[in-house]
Amino acid sequence: MSIRAACSSLSVLLFFLSGMLAGCGGGDDSATAQGISTFESPSAAITAAAKPDKPSTGKSGIPTPTSIDIFAGDLAQAGYLDGKKTSARFRIGAGIAYDKSGNLYVADSYNNVIRKITSTGIVTTLAGTPSTPDYSCSCPVDGTGAAAKFNLPLGITVGPDGNIYVADTLNNAVRKITPNGVVTTLARGFAWSYGLTVDAANNVILVETDAQRLDKIAPDGTVTVFAYGGLNFPKNIVMDSKGNFFITDFWNHMIRKVTANGVITTFAGSGLNGYADGTATQAQFNYPYSIGIDEADNLYVGDVENFVIRKITPDAQVSTIAGVAGRQGDILGILPGGLDRVNSIAVSGKIISFADGASAILQLR
């Protein structure tokens, strides 16, 4: 087996093994909180689809990209190495996020470290010591830089306060990292978790996948249930300019909208796996995994088993902007090109960055 194929297999294992692990826990039907949804099934959710929003940011968003290029890492070789652009090595960048200065942070999951990539492509390790995930240990270690320890970090985001927040999955924790690399544990005790984002008040909204819900973590570490019901292995999350949240509902093949009050509705996707562009619930996805958002509130979704990136406008128009549905494999250059499984997406200005497979950060321009 080639290195690239092995990396792709690792990526598949991460998707579906974690799905089985999450499914073993199930949701906590006894959970109660203000704003909890009462949806009980995908079909129920479809009948209450979200009313599409009209753009209100006054911003035009990203021009239609025309090409795919490698920004950092190597599609054929996974590993661990700091350096510049394609000389650097990663091992499954499961989460990526930009700060306001255009630095890109990577949850380098199978190296157990958090990486920083400057806008010029210089890759360094911000925090953590390279190691292999330990499925038998929930043992976070706080500290600065290499003194801190992570265990399969999957989700990452940057808050309005400039700090980086990480879903440290096997440590069942959310970690906070200052721009200088000081790591502390914000909260612990979560089931298998993936994506997270931060609202304007610096509350972390965490996708607690195993519990099939969203949690809110206050700046002082207090945890409450934020939204619950009708979700089936939710993965990743972003927040728009109005304070609404959008999540990839993996096993339901939907994109869900969650209001600031925790009300869950279906924004796009029919609830059946497949491939179709269209409006709102007329569109179909095949295991939507990653999600990013631009300054005009357009969403970008890694539709992993269709091997494409989808764009969803604020009025819920779904289109395909990269890759060819059903064709797996990276083809760089002029779009549509080709993609593997896009497991994370982040947007900065007019650049869409994404982790494709296991070992490289690519960009649409």
Sequence and secondary structure as in RCSB ss.txt:
>XXXX:A:sequence
MSIRAACSSLSVLLFFLSGMLAGCGGGDDSATAQGISTFESPSAAITAAAKPDKPSTGKSGIPTPTSIDIFAGDL
AQAGYLDGKKTSARFRIGAGIAYDKSGNLYVADSYNNVIRKITSTGIVTTLAGTPSTPDYSCSCPVDGTGAAAKF
NLPLGITVGPDGNIYVADTLNNAVRKITPNGVVTTLARGFAWSYGLTVDAANNVILVETDAQRLDKIAPDGTVTV
FAYGGLNFPKNIVMDSKGNFFITDFWNHMIRKVTANGVITTFAGSGLNGYADGTATQAQFNYPYSIGIDEADNLY
VGDVENFVIRKITPDAQVSTIAGVAGRQGDILGILPGGLDRVNSIAVSGKIISFADGASAILQLR
>XXXX:A:secstr
  HHHHHHHHHHHHHHHHHHHHHHH   TT   TT     SHHHHHTT        S         EEEEEEE T
T    B EEGGG B S EEEEEE TTS EEEEEGGGTEEEEE TT EEEEEE       TT    B EEGGG B 
SSEEEEEE TTS EEEEEGGGTEEEEE TT EEEEEEE   S   EEE TTS EEEEETTTTEEEEE TT  EEE
EEESS SSEEEEEE TTS EEEEETTTTEEEEE TT  EEEEE  SS S B EEGGG B SSEEEEEE TT  EE
EEETTTTEEEEE TT EEEEEES TT BS B EETT BB  EEEEEEETTEEEEEETTSEEEEE 
